[in-house]
Amino acid sequence: MPTVHCLYYSTVQTAVGKKEETITLPDGATVEDVLNELVRKYGSHLARHLYSEGWIDGRYYKTAAVYVNKKRIQWLQDFPLGIKTMLQEGDELSFGLIMGGG
């Protein structure tokens, strides 16, 4: 049963009322399982902060706004399975708008 560390930023932090927590998952759990668990635990309103959605070139998209071990889940070269990626013991997941720059 892997244990993962979740870090919350921006609107996600406000919605869950904490900066971080550790979650123990069943073997074979995926990023999607964590997303579903967080929505179950904190309420359906949280989903709007966990996912990005909209239209590009007339096509609807919905994707998770999550980083796994500081890499964005949308980067197919790192996560070809996207949110179906299985998690390992000690993985760190970051949720919310993470900004950088200078």
Secondary structure by P-SEA (a helix, b strand, c coil): cbbbbbbbcaaaaaaaccccbbbbbcccccaaaaaaaaaaacccccccccbbbbbcccbbbbbbcccccccccccccccccccccccccbbbbbbccccccc
